[in-house]
Amino acid sequence: MKPYTKQQLALRNGQDREEIWVAYQGDIYDVSASRMWRDGKHYEHWAGQDLTEELAEAPHTAKVFDKFTIIGRLEN
């Protein structure tokens, strides 16, 4: 799986490029097709970031990521 840096992930925020990506537990997901991530924002969460710590505050579980494709791994 292709590795991406935090800086590369940050560019996929729905503003700088068409791709809308988020990371969770080291995996990077393409959420571009989701209407919930339109313009790179989902409620108070922003695309192009690692959402691992923020998930605890979400009204859903990590299962929400099952419907999205993993396109890479986040480098440390």
C-alpha positions, -999 to +999 in steps of 0.1 A: +000+000+000+014+034-009+026+056+020+016+092+022+029+119+045+007+142+066+015+170+042+003+149+012-029+140+031-035+176+039-036+185+002-065+161-003-089+183+017-115+190-010-102+225-014-067+223-029-074+192-050-105+173-060-096+143-039-112+142-004-092+119+019-092+112+056-070+090+078-081+067+106-057+044+125-030+047+099-052+040+069-061+067+044-096+065+030-110+082-001-143+098+009-147+119-023-179+101-034-197+107+000-222+135+000-214+138+038-179+151+029-190+177+003-164+204+001-141+185+025-161+192+056-183+168+077-199+186+106-169+199+126-144+175+109-122+185+081-108+163+053-070+160+048-065+151+084-061+121+107-094+116+124-083+088+148-086+109+180-118+127+168-138+095+163-144+092+200-166+123+198-185+111+167-221+097+170-210+066+150-184+039+153-154+031+131-176+009+110-185+040+090-151+036+073-160+001+060-179+017+030-148+036+018-117+024-001-084+024+016-060+041-008-028+043+013-011+044+047-002+074+067+035+077+074+046+087+109 
